[in-house]
Amino acid sequence: MLDSSYPWFILVPDRDDITEIFQLDIADQQQLIAESSILSSAISHQFNADKINVAALGNLVPQLHIHHIARYTTDPAWPAPVWGKHASRPYSAEEANRVIDKITRALGPDSGFIPTQVRD
């Protein structure tokens, strides 16, 4: 997510026409939880988070996706949810790519995660 107030990543399962976790078969549900845990751990360690918020809202984007947000007791929205609290602070493309590279390296080349680079 392009808000530099928080290291914020979105996990999108590679499944068509799925809007809810319960629509996944059991194996895919277990895979999603495992991948979410791996990503949460990497975010926590790489960004020294006080707390990791994980949420599947999908009110505006119906495709199933899971938000993973590093939270800090000093962040602008703490202790409230991040949504609608403050205007986002965009990253420059260089800053965003630095954060993406950091989490990609932490996950490792065989993780199966496919990062999306940011362009100016």
Secondary structure, DSSP 8 states (H G I E B T S, - for coil): ---TTS-EEEE--S-TT--SGGGS-HHHHHHHHHHHHHHHHHHHHHHT-SEEEEE---SS--S--EEEEEE-TTSTTTTS-STTTS------HHHHHHHHHHHHHHH-TTS---------
